[in-house]
Amino acid sequence: LVQYQVEELDEFDLKVGEFEEIEQEHKRLANGTELVDSCQASLFLLTDGEESNIESLLNKAVSLAENLQSYDPALTNVSTMLNEALIQVQESAGELQHYLSKLELDPAHFAYLEERLSKAMQLARKHHVSPDKLAEHHLALRAELTTLDDDENKLEEIQLQVEASKAAYLANAQKLSQSRARYAKELDKLVTQSIHELNMPKGKFTIEVNFN
């Protein structure tokens, strides 16, 4: 069972942290149209509005503040803050323009992400884990399988050692039995000869050696 589970997850091959990345990218692409529209609307308000925009209004405010501070230095901080606000607006507009230039709404890639998300959630339900923990679960199962394989290999090695020891024992036992049989025959002859010398010509001494 563990091997089947590992093979199934190996085939899907979800990396640690990948689910969160896919989920975030899927969310971005799913809301791609709204992202584009909102970014463009923000740019229109910040810098692109022809009749009026925040940048042009701030430019006017900065110009007025600079004139005012020439009359009263107490307004210097106001002029500084307006200048900083103008810079922030311009930098924000630049960031939005850069973001829009990099934003790609690829339907094929979106379909791929949807399929991968769906498969990840399906496997997560099957393995009774949350989708964001599926990759870690995969690694844990793989480690468990490695341990099982190692144990199985050790068991096979022990079985081979037992068989080898048994074979060696039987071989040695057979040699010992053969040796005993040989010496038994010699002893038979000697004892039988001694019996004959005692005027018992029909006497015979026999030792039986059995090997089981």
Phi and psi in degrees as GROMACS dihedral restraints (atoms count N, CA, C in turn):
[ dihedral_restraints ]
;  ai    aj    ak    al  type     phi  dphi    fc
    3     4     5     6     1   -62.5    20    10
    4     5     6     7     1   -40.5    20    10
    6     7     8     9     1   -63.3    20    10
    7     8     9    10     1   -41.3    20    10
    9    10    11    12     1   -63.1    20    10
   10    11    12    13     1   -43.2    20    10
   12    13    14    15     1   -62.6    20    10
   13    14    15    16     1   -42.1    20    10
   15    16    17    18     1   -65.2    20    10
   16    17    18    19     1   -43.3    20    10
   18    19    20    21     1   -62.1    20    10
   19    20    21    22     1   -39.5    20    10
   21    22    23    24     1   -63.8    20    10
   22    23    24    25     1   -44.2    20    10
   24    25    26    27     1   -75.1    20    10
   25    26    27    28     1   -30.3    20    10
   27    28    29    30     1   -60.7    20    10
   28    29    30    31     1   -42.2    20    10
   30    31    32    33     1   -64.1    20    10
   31    32    33    34     1   -40.5    20    10
   33    34    35    36     1   -73.0    20    10
   34    35    36    37     1   -39.4    20    10
   36    37    38    39     1    56.2    20    10
   37    38    39    40     1    55.2    20    10
   39    40    41    42     1   -83.5    20    10
   40    41    42    43     1   126.9    20    10
   42    43    44    45     1   -85.5    20    10
   43    44    45    46     1   158.8    20    10
   45    46    47    48     1   -63.5    20    10
   46    47    48    49     1   127.1    20    10
   48    49    50    51     1    86.1    20    10
   49    50    51    52     1    -8.4    20    10
   51    52    53    54     1   -69.8    20    10
   52    53    54    55     1   -37.0    20    10
   54    55    56    57     1   -59.6    20    10
   55    56    57    58     1   -44.4    20    10
   57    58    59    60     1   -62.3    20    10
   58    59    60    61     1   -39.7    20    10
   60    61    62    63     1   -65.8    20    10
   61    62    63    64     1   -44.0    20    10
   63    64    65    66     1   -63.6    20    10
   64    65    66    67     1   -43.2    20    10
   66    67    68    69     1   -61.3    20    10
   67    68    69    70     1   -42.4    20    10
   69    70    71    72     1   -67.6    20    10
   70    71    72    73     1   -43.2    20    10
   72    73    74    75     1   -67.7    20    10
   73    74    75    76     1   -37.8    20    10
   75    76    77    78     1   -62.3    20    10
   76    77    78    79     1   -42.9    20    10
   78    79    80    81     1   -62.3    20    10
   79    80    81    82     1   -40.5    20    10
   81    82    83    84     1   -64.5    20    10
   82    83    84    85     1   -46.3    20    10
   84    85    86    87     1   -70.0    20    10
   85    86    87    88     1   -34.4    20    10
   87    88    89    90     1   -64.2    20    10
   88    89    90    91     1   -28.0    20    10
   90    91    92    93     1  -109.0    20    10
   91    92    93    94     1    24.4    20    10
   93    94    95    96     1   -58.9    20    10
   94    95    96    97     1   -44.5    20    10
   96    97    98    99     1   -62.4    20    10
   97    98    99   100     1   -43.5    20    10
   99   100   101   102     1   -65.8    20    10
  100   101   102   103     1   -37.4    20    10
  102   103   104   105     1   -61.0    20    10
  103   104   105   106     1   -47.1    20    10
  105   106   107   108     1   -62.7    20    10
  106   107   108   109     1   -48.1    20    10
  108   109   110   111     1   -61.5    20    10
  109   110   111   112     1   -43.5    20    10
  111   112   113   114     1   -68.6    20    10
  112   113   114   115     1   -39.9    20    10
  114   115   116   117     1   -64.1    20    10
  115   116   117   118     1   -42.9    20    10
  117   118   119   120     1   -66.4    20    10
  118   119   120   121     1   -38.1    20    10
  120   121   122   123     1   -65.2    20    10
  121   122   123   124     1   -39.6    20    10
  123   124   125   126     1   -64.9    20    10
  124   125   126   127     1   -42.4    20    10
  126   127   128   129     1   -62.4    20    10
  127   128   129   130     1   -38.8    20    10
  129   130   131   132     1   -60.5    20    10
  130   131   132   133     1   -42.8    20    10
  132   133   134   135     1   -70.7    20    10
  133   134   135   136     1   -37.2    20    10
  135   136   137   138     1   -76.0    20    10
  136   137   138   139     1   -50.6    20    10
  138   139   140   141     1  -139.1    20    10
  139   140   141   142     1   -22.8    20    10
  141   142   143   144     1   -94.2    20    10
  142   143   144   145     1   -12.0    20    10
  144   145   146   147     1   -64.0    20    10
  145   146   147   148     1   124.9    20    10
  147   148   149   150     1   -69.8    20    10
  148   149   150   151     1   -44.0    20    10
  150   151   152   153     1   -78.4    20    10
  151   152   153   154     1   -40.9    20    10
  153   154   155   156     1  -157.4    20    10
  154   155   156   157     1   138.0    20    10
  156   157   158   159     1  -150.9    20    10
  157   158   159   160     1   166.0    20    10
  159   160   161   162     1   -62.9    20    10
  160   161   162   163     1   -38.1    20    10
  162   163   164   165     1   -62.1    20    10
  163   164   165   166     1   -46.3    20    10
  165   166   167   168     1   -67.1    20    10
  166   167   168   169     1   -38.1    20    10
  168   169   170   171     1   -65.2    20    10
  169   170   171   172     1   -41.3    20    10
  171   172   173   174     1   -66.8    20    10
  172   173   174   175     1   -36.9    20    10
  174   175   176   177     1   -58.7    20    10
  175   176   177   178     1   -42.0    20    10
  177   178   179   180     1   -65.6    20    10
  178   179   180   181     1   -41.8    20    10
  180   181   182   183     1   -65.5    20    10
  181   182   183   184     1   -39.7    20    10
  183   184   185   186     1   -62.5    20    10
  184   185   186   187     1   -43.5    20    10
  186   187   188   189     1   -62.0    20    10
  187   188   189   190     1   -43.3    20    10
  189   190   191   192     1   -64.6    20    10
  190   191   192   193     1   -42.6    20    10
  192   193   194   195     1   -64.8    20    10
  193   194   195   196     1   -38.3    20    10
  195   196   197   198     1   -65.3    20    10
  196   197   198   199     1   -36.7    20    10
  198   199   200   201     1   -68.0    20    10
  199   200   201   202     1   -41.0    20    10
  201   202   203   204     1   -66.3    20    10
  202   203   204   205     1   -37.7    20    10
  204   205   206   207     1   -69.2    20    10
  205   206   207   208     1   -19.3    20    10
  207   208   209   210     1   -70.7    20    10
  208   209   210   211     1   -23.1    20    10
  210   211   212   213     1   -89.3    20    10
  211   212   213   214     1   -33.3    20    10
  213   214   215   216     1  -145.0    20    10
  214   215   216   217     1   108.9    20    10
  216   217   218   219     1   -58.5    20    10
  217   218   219   220     1   -17.2    20    10
  219   220   221   222     1   -63.1    20    10
  220   221   222   223     1   -18.4    20    10
  222   223   224   225     1   -91.7    20    10
  223   224   225   226     1     7.0    20    10
  225   226   227   228     1   -60.1    20    10
  226   227   228   229     1   -43.1    20    10
  228   229   230   231     1   -61.8    20    10
  229   230   231   232     1   -37.1    20    10
  231   232   233   234     1   -62.5    20    10
  232   233   234   235     1   -45.1    20    10
  234   235   236   237     1   -61.7    20    10
  235   236   237   238     1   -41.8    20    10
  237   238   239   240     1   -62.9    20    10
  238   239   240   241     1   -46.0    20    10
  240   241   242   243     1   -64.9    20    10
  241   242   243   244     1   -37.8    20    10
  243   244   245   246     1   -66.2    20    10
  244   245   246   247     1   -38.5    20    10
  246   247   248   249     1   -63.4    20    10
  247   248   249   250     1   -42.4    20    10
  249   250   251   252     1   -64.5    20    10
  250   251   252   253     1   -39.8    20    10
  252   253   254   255     1   -63.2    20    10
  253   254   255   256     1   -39.7    20    10
  255   256   257   258     1   -62.6    20    10
  256   257   258   259     1   -43.2    20    10
  258   259   260   261     1   -63.0    20    10
  259   260   261   262     1   -42.2    20    10
  261   262   263   264     1   -61.5    20    10
  262   263   264   265     1   -42.1    20    10
  264   265   266   267     1   -63.5    20    10
  265   266   267   268     1   -45.1    20    10
  267   268   269   270     1   -64.7    20    10
  268   269   270   271     1   -40.7    20    10
  270   271   272   273     1   -68.5    20    10
  271   272   273   274     1   -38.6    20    10
  273   274   275   276     1   -62.6    20    10
  274   275   276   277     1   -42.1    20    10
  276   277   278   279     1   -63.0    20    10
  277   278   279   280     1   -40.1    20    10
  279   280   281   282     1   -62.9    20    10
  280   281   282   283     1   -41.6    20    10
  282   283   284   285     1   -63.4    20    10
  283   284   285   286     1   -41.7    20    10
  285   286   287   288     1   -64.5    20    10
  286   287   288   289     1   -41.6    20    10
  288   289   290   291     1   -63.4    20    10
  289   290   291   292     1   -41.5    20    10
  291   292   293   294     1   -64.5    20    10
  292   293   294   295     1   -42.7    20    10
  294   295   296   297     1   -60.9    20    10
  295   296   297   298     1   -45.3    20    10
  297   298   299   300     1   -64.0    20    10
  298   299   300   301     1   -35.3    20    10
  300   301   302   303     1   -69.1    20    10
  301   302   303   304     1   -25.6    20    10
  303   304   305   306     1   -95.4    20    10
  304   305   306   307     1   -13.5    20    10
  306   307   308   309     1   -73.1    20    10
  307   308   309   310     1   119.7    20    10
  309   310   311   312     1  -117.1    20    10
  310   311   312   313     1   125.8    20    10
  312   313   314   315     1  -108.6    20    10
  313   314   315   316     1    84.3    20    10
  315   316   317   318     1   -95.8    20    10
  316   317   318   319     1   109.6    20    10
  318   319   320   321     1   -59.9    20    10
  319   320   321   322     1   -37.2    20    10
  321   322   323   324     1   -66.3    20    10
  322   323   324   325     1   -41.8    20    10
  324   325   326   327     1   -67.6    20    10
  325   326   327   328     1   -37.2    20    10
  327   328   329   330     1   -62.8    20    10
  328   329   330   331     1   -41.3    20    10
  330   331   332   333     1   -64.2    20    10
  331   332   333   334     1   -39.6    20    10
  333   334   335   336     1   -62.0    20    10
  334   335   336   337     1   -43.8    20    10
  336   337   338   339     1   -64.6    20    10
  337   338   339   340     1   -40.5    20    10
  339   340   341   342     1   -62.0    20    10
  340   341   342   343     1   -42.7    20    10
  342   343   344   345     1   -65.0    20    10
  343   344   345   346     1   -41.9    20    10
  345   346   347   348     1   -69.3    20    10
  346   347   348   349     1   -39.5    20    10
  348   349   350   351     1   -62.2    20    10
  349   350   351   352     1   -45.0    20    10
  351   352   353   354     1   -61.8    20    10
  352   353   354   355     1   -43.4    20    10
  354   355   356   357     1   -66.0    20    10
  355   356   357   358     1   -40.0    20    10
  357   358   359   360     1   -62.3    20    10
  358   359   360   361     1   -43.4    20    10
  360   361   362   363     1   -68.9    20    10
  361   362   363   364     1   -35.5    20    10
  363   364   365   366     1   -64.0    20    10
  364   365   366   367     1   -47.2    20    10
  366   367   368   369     1   -66.2    20    10
  367   368   369   370     1   -36.5    20    10
  369   370   371   372     1   -62.7    20    10
  370   371   372   373     1   -43.2    20    10
  372   373   374   375     1   -62.8    20    10
  373   374   375   376     1   -40.5    20    10
  375   376   377   378     1   -64.0    20    10
  376   377   378   379     1   -36.3    20    10
  378   379   380   381     1   -97.1    20    10
  379   380   381   382     1     4.3    20    10
  381   382   383   384     1    59.7    20    10
  382   383   384   385     1    44.2    20    10
  384   385   386   387     1  -134.2    20    10
  385   386   387   388     1   163.7    20    10
  387   388   389   390     1   -76.2    20    10
  388   389   390   391     1   150.0    20    10
  390   391   392   393     1   -55.7    20    10
  391   392   393   394     1   -35.4    20    10
  393   394   395   396     1   -74.5    20    10
  394   395   396   397     1    -8.4    20    10
  396   397   398   399     1  -107.2    20    10
  397   398   399   400     1     3.8    20    10
  399   400   401   402     1   -64.1    20    10
  400   401   402   403     1   -41.5    20    10
  402   403   404   405     1   -64.4    20    10
  403   404   405   406     1   -42.2    20    10
  405   406   407   408     1   -64.9    20    10
  406   407   408   409     1   -37.8    20    10
  408   409   410   411     1   -62.4    20    10
  409   410   411   412     1   -39.9    20    10
  411   412   413   414     1   -59.8    20    10
  412   413   414   415     1   -46.2    20    10
  414   415   416   417     1   -63.5    20    10
  415   416   417   418     1   -39.2    20    10
  417   418   419   420     1   -65.5    20    10
  418   419   420   421     1   -41.7    20    10
  420   421   422   423     1   -65.2    20    10
  421   422   423   424     1   -38.8    20    10
  423   424   425   426     1   -64.4    20    10
  424   425   426   427     1   -40.0    20    10
  426   427   428   429     1   -65.3    20    10
  427   428   429   430     1   -40.0    20    10
  429   430   431   432     1   -63.5    20    10
  430   431   432   433     1   -41.7    20    10
  432   433   434   435     1   -64.3    20    10
  433   434   435   436     1   -39.7    20    10
  435   436   437   438     1   -61.3    20    10
  436   437   438   439     1   -41.9    20    10
  438   439   440   441     1   -63.7    20    10
  439   440   441   442     1   -43.1    20    10
  441   442   443   444     1   -62.9    20    10
  442   443   444   445     1   -41.9    20    10
  444   445   446   447     1   -63.3    20    10
  445   446   447   448     1   -41.4    20    10
  447   448   449   450     1   -63.0    20    10
  448   449   450   451     1   -43.3    20    10
  450   451   452   453     1   -63.6    20    10
  451   452   453   454     1   -40.4    20    10
  453   454   455   456     1   -65.4    20    10
  454   455   456   457     1   -40.6    20    10
  456   457   458   459     1   -64.4    20    10
  457   458   459   460     1   -39.6    20    10
  459   460   461   462     1   -64.8    20    10
  460   461   462   463     1   -40.3    20    10
  462   463   464   465     1   -63.6    20    10
  463   464   465   466     1   -42.8    20    10
  465   466   467   468     1   -62.6    20    10
  466   467   468   469     1   -39.5    20    10
  468   469   470   471     1   -64.4    20    10
  469   470   471   472     1   -41.5    20    10
  471   472   473   474     1   -64.3    20    10
  472   473   474   475     1   -41.9    20    10
  474   475   476   477     1   -62.0    20    10
  475   476   477   478     1   -40.8    20    10
  477   478   479   480     1   -64.2    20    10
  478   479   480   481     1   -40.2    20    10
  480   481   482   483     1   -64.5    20    10
  481   482   483   484     1   -39.9    20    10
  483   484   485   486     1   -63.3    20    10
  484   485   486   487     1   -44.9    20    10
  486   487   488   489     1   -62.5    20    10
  487   488   489   490     1   -41.3    20    10
  489   490   491   492     1   -65.3    20    10
  490   491   492   493     1   -41.6    20    10
  492   493   494   495     1   -64.9    20    10
  493   494   495   496     1   -40.3    20    10
  495   496   497   498     1   -63.4    20    10
  496   497   498   499     1   -44.1    20    10
  498   499   500   501     1   -63.2    20    10
  499   500   501   502     1   -41.5    20    10
  501   502   503   504     1   -65.1    20    10
  502   503   504   505     1   -40.8    20    10
  504   505   506   507     1   -62.1    20    10
  505   506   507   508     1   -45.8    20    10
  507   508   509   510     1   -64.2    20    10
  508   509   510   511     1   -39.4    20    10
  510   511   512   513     1   -64.3    20    10
  511   512   513   514     1   -44.3    20    10
  513   514   515   516     1   -66.4    20    10
  514   515   516   517     1   -38.4    20    10
  516   517   518   519     1   -64.5    20    10
  517   518   519   520     1   -39.1    20    10
  519   520   521   522     1   -66.0    20    10
  520   521   522   523     1   -41.7    20    10
  522   523   524   525     1   -61.5    20    10
  523   524   525   526     1   -42.3    20    10
  525   526   527   528     1   -63.7    20    10
  526   527   528   529     1   -41.6    20    10
  528   529   530   531     1   -64.5    20    10
  529   530   531   532     1   -42.3    20    10
  531   532   533   534     1   -63.4    20    10
  532   533   534   535     1   -38.7    20    10
  534   535   536   537     1   -65.3    20    10
  535   536   537   538     1   -42.5    20    10
  537   538   539   540     1   -63.4    20    10
  538   539   540   541     1   -40.4    20    10
  540   541   542   543     1   -62.7    20    10
  541   542   543   544     1   -40.6    20    10
  543   544   545   546     1   -64.3    20    10
  544   545   546   547     1   -45.8    20    10
  546   547   548   549     1   -68.6    20    10
  547   548   549   550     1   -30.7    20    10
  549   550   551   552     1   -64.6    20    10
  550   551   552   553     1   -40.4    20    10
  552   553   554   555     1   -64.3    20    10
  553   554   555   556     1   -41.6    20    10
  555   556   557   558     1   -63.4    20    10
  556   557   558   559     1   -40.8    20    10
  558   559   560   561     1   -66.6    20    10
  559   560   561   562     1   -36.4    20    10
  561   562   563   564     1   -55.5    20    10
  562   563   564   565     1   -47.9    20    10
  564   565   566   567     1   -62.6    20    10
  565   566   567   568     1   -45.5    20    10
  567   568   569   570     1   -64.4    20    10
  568   569   570   571     1   -46.1    20    10
  570   571   572   573     1   -67.3    20    10
  571   572   573   574     1   -42.3    20    10
  573   574   575   576     1   -61.2    20    10
  574   575   576   577     1   -41.0    20    10
  576   577   578   579     1   -62.4    20    10
  577   578   579   580     1   -40.5    20    10
  579   580   581   582     1   -65.9    20    10
  580   581   582   583     1   -36.5    20    10
  582   583   584   585     1   -64.4    20    10
  583   584   585   586     1   -42.3    20    10
  585   586   587   588     1   -62.3    20    10
  586   587   588   589     1   -36.4    20    10
  588   589   590   591     1   -68.2    20    10
  589   590   591   592     1   -17.1    20    10
  591   592   593   594     1   -91.9    20    10
  592   593   594   595     1    23.9    20    10
  594   595   596   597     1    61.6    20    10
  595   596   597   598     1    35.4    20    10
  597   598   599   600     1  -123.5    20    10
  598   599   600   601     1    76.1    20    10
  600   601   602   603     1   -62.4    20    10
  601   602   603   604     1   -25.7    20    10
  603   604   605   606     1   -93.1    20    10
  604   605   606   607     1    -1.9    20    10
  606   607   608   609     1   -70.0    20    10
  607   608   609   610     1   143.4    20    10
  609   610   611   612     1  -146.1    20    10
  610   611   612   613     1   134.3    20    10
  612   613   614   615     1  -112.0    20    10
  613   614   615   616     1   127.4    20    10
  615   616   617   618     1  -133.0    20    10
  616   617   618   619     1   133.6    20    10
  618   619   620   621     1  -111.9    20    10
  619   620   621   622     1   125.8    20    10
  621   622   623   624     1  -100.3    20    10
  622   623   624   625     1   129.2    20    10
  624   625   626   627     1  -116.7    20    10
  625   626   627   628     1   118.3    20    10
  627   628   629   630     1  -105.6    20    10
  628   629   630   631     1   141.9    20    10
  630   631   632   633     1  -116.5    20    10
  631   632   633   634     1   116.3    20    10
